[in-house]
Amino acid sequence: MLSAHDNELLTRTGPGTPMGVLFRRFWTPVLLASELPAPDCPPVRITVLGEELVAFRDTAGQVGLVEGRCPHRRAELFWGRNEEHGLRCVYHGWKFDVRGACVDMPSEPPESQFREKVGLTAYPVREWGGYLWAYLGPPDLPPPELPRFEWALVPERHRHISKKLQECNWAQSVEGAIDTAHFSFLHMLVDLPEDAPAALRYMKEDGAPRFTLAPTEAGFVVGGARRAGADGAYWRITQFLAPNHSLAPGAERGQNMSGQTWVPIDDESCWVYTYTWNPDRPITEAEREAMRSGRASIHSVVDDQYRPVRNRANDYLIDREAQRAASFTGIAGISEQDACIQDSQGRIYDRTKEHLGTTDVAIIEFRRMMLRMARELLEGREPAAARNGEAYRVRSGAEVAPRATPFAEVAADRLAMPLERG
């Protein structure tokens, strides 16, 4: 369990909070690129890390991310006209470019120099892997290189991306992802069919995996080993990458890989950016349709506001008869099953009342790492991972190996990566 103080430190990410300051040292996805599809398209409201912002794509195709209110009378710029290389406030016509500079002030006399004295806070934006990423760090600190995730580097046809709303604090949703012991229960069927994959049988038959952790340059890798026959071990290998990314376990050789990034909207909700990729071949249309429909993937079925169709307000459309006869939860969709449990912990999970067990080692390490990084930054030590984009080019996966094989060997073989690079 955590102290109340540490729980506050972990979960609060608004402006000026220690964790919020840490988050702002890293590039953060803030939109799907398709949400700003064309030059001069309508602007989009964004709240990220507790800041009200507005994003727009100007006439030249450049993306601006600026504070959400006009500095004149604080009218909301979401209502602005996106025109001729800038966003114009509809209240008095003040116009701003993607850098936040005021480029026109028609309500002032022609000779006025006032527009040179006012402007908007603006953040750098990059398009990467189908998302728009923002750097919300200090203006006097140059943005780092983008994290070189493999899913962002593969051709567009080799990946599928989405996003969804999560109605709880970011940290408990991350903890749900890196806790891979729960798959033996939360996502399990009551009875497995005879032709069920071996991996499902390993997970159903062994609900107490043995975990091994190792540090990486951007976070840590965790392997959970379950019994696989008389002498084998079924390893599910997860990556946590600071401050808010996880690559999911379960992909066997040649299968699609997946991961998620959790971006706080405020302290009680977040966006979950989800990506699936295959480095060796394009994602098929049948696979994309399965992801869009929420079948057998961590993508969710969402409405036009990216809110899951099965959500907190409608009890995730739980089917108690299905829970009795078919699935452990009676809720359709891996993503929705995760959300149900994570949301049920409260808008902000009170970790002072929990009792952790032997399968919670990744949870413990995640908290230690994030709290340490936040405290070190308060002391003036910048997070090295933020400026090491190559450290994010890693994989997760699954593998069956002889039970006596050390985790380091399994991971190096399956993921084609060393656990620590000099």
Secondary structure, DSSP 8 states (H G I E B T S, - for coil): ---HHHHHHHH--STTSHHHHHHTTSEEEEEEGGGS-STT---EEEEETTEEEEEEE-TTS-EEEEESB-TTT--BGGG-EEETTEEE-TTT--EE-TTSBEEE-TTS-TT--GGGG-B--EE-EEEETTEEEEE-S-TTS--------HHHHS-GGGEEEEEEEE-S-HHHHHHHHH-GGGGGTTT-BSS--TT--HHHHHHHH--S-EEEEEE-SSEEEEEEEEEETTTEEEEEEEEEETTTEEE-S---TTS-EEEEEEEEEETTEEEEEEEEE-SSS---HHHHHHHHTTTTSS---B-TTS-BSS-GGGGGG--HHHHHHTBSSS---HHHHHHHHHHHTTTTT-GGG----GGGHHHHHHHHHHHHHHHHHHTT---GGGG-GGGG----EEEEEETTS-HHHHHHHHH-S-SS--
